[in-house]
Amino acid sequence: MASAVFFLDLKGKPLLSRNYRGDIPMSAVEKFPMLLLDAEEESSVVPPCFSHEGVNYLYIIHNNLYILALTKRNSNAAEILLFLHRVVKVLTEYFKELEEESIRDNFVVIYELLDEMMDFGYPQTTDTKILQEYITQESHALEVQARPPVAVTNAVSWRGEGIMYRKNEAFLDVVESVNLLVSPTGQVLRSEILGSVQMKCYLSGMPELRLGLNDKVIFDHQSNTTGQSVMTRGGKAIEMEDVKFHQCVRLSRFENDRTISFIPPDGEFELMSYRLNTSVKPLIWVDCKIVNFSSSRIEIVAKARAQFKKRSTANNVEIKIPVPDDADSPKFKTTAGNVKWHPEDSCIIWKIKQFGGTREFSMRTELGLPSVKDTDSYAKLKRPISVNFTIPYFTTSGIQVRYLKIIEPKLQYQSYPWVRYITKSGPDYTIRLAN
C-alpha cells in the first residue's frame, strides 16, 4: 500500500506526483535527496528503500528519473517496488521513451493512468493493453467519457471479452540464451541458461490453454530446501532458479499436478521465464592464437568449431576478436564467411552466415604495427573474444513442448498451435585469450 507516488529529476526536484491517501505531508519528499546522499555516504550499496521519521521511502531509477513511493504503514516493499516497475513499463509503452521531457509533455495522460493503476494506495490494473482500451494519448479522445472494459472488473483482468478472429492461431517460442566464460584451454569457468516461453495468441472468445512439457525435462513435485523449483534431465536433477509465470497461469493447479493451465492475454506476452545454473559446454568454441612475427607485424590465427549435433545449424555467427588500437593494414584469409576490421572498436569481426553442427572453420589475419609501441594498446589485446549466434529448432536444456491444447467450450473452433525453439548467445558469451 502506497500513500503517494512521485516522479523526480536527478536533483530530487518533483516533476509530477499523485497523493492517494493524504496521510503523509507532501513536504516529506523534500527530504529525499539529502536522505539518499546520507545513505550513499554510509554505504557503497544504497538500498532501494529506507525509513525516516516514520515515513518509508521506496524508489527506483529509470533514465534521468527517480520514481518514488511514500508510505507510513508496514507495507509489502516488494509489491510497491514491483508496482513502480510496472508504472515505468506502462509509461514506456505509451510514450516510447520515459524521461523528464516525456513527463512534462504528457502529464494529463499520466495522471489518468496513475488513477487507474492504483486506487487509494492499492495496485489495480497494470496491463498496458487493457489501459489502452480506454485511456489514449489523443487529446480529443480524452474528452470522451469512455467506459472501462469488462476486463477491469472481472476475474480475468488481462483479457477483454468479445475478441474474435477469422483464423485462430497460437504461436509459442521457447527461447534460451546461453551466457558463459571459457578459459583459453576450453575449461568452462562460468555458465548459465536464461530461458523464456513467449507466446502470441490470436484466439477468439475466452479460451483455456494447457501446456505440457516433455518427460525428460519435468518439474519435480518436491521442492528443494531453498524453495527453488527442480527439474530432472536424464535422471539428473537441475535446479531452476528465478522461475516466474505470467499472472494468467493457475498456480494452484501447477502446484498440484505440474500442469501449466491458463487463459491467455490477447496478442504477445511472456508466459514464463527461468534460469539454469548448470555446466554447459561451449556451443561454438573459438581457439585463437596471436603471434608477433616482428616488431612491425602481428598474426592472428583462429579456429571456430560448432560443438553441437550435425542436424542443427547456427545462423548469423559473429566472432569479435580484439586487436591492438594502433594496428593497421589488415589482410584476411578465411575458409568460410568474411572478416572486417573495425578500428573504432579495436577489433576484427568474423561473420559466418550459416555454421553447421560439428563443422570447423579457420581464419588468418595479418596486421601491421607501428614502430613505437603503445603499452595500453597491448593491454587491451587481452580482452576476451565475444561470440554471437542463433540456433533455431534447438534448446540447450533439452526442454520440449509435448502438447499445447486449446479449449474454447462455447465457440469450439478449430485452432492452429505453432511451436518453435531457439537457442542464442547471451550478452556475456566470452572466451579468454591465452597469455
Disulfide bonds with the S-S distance in Angstrom:
none
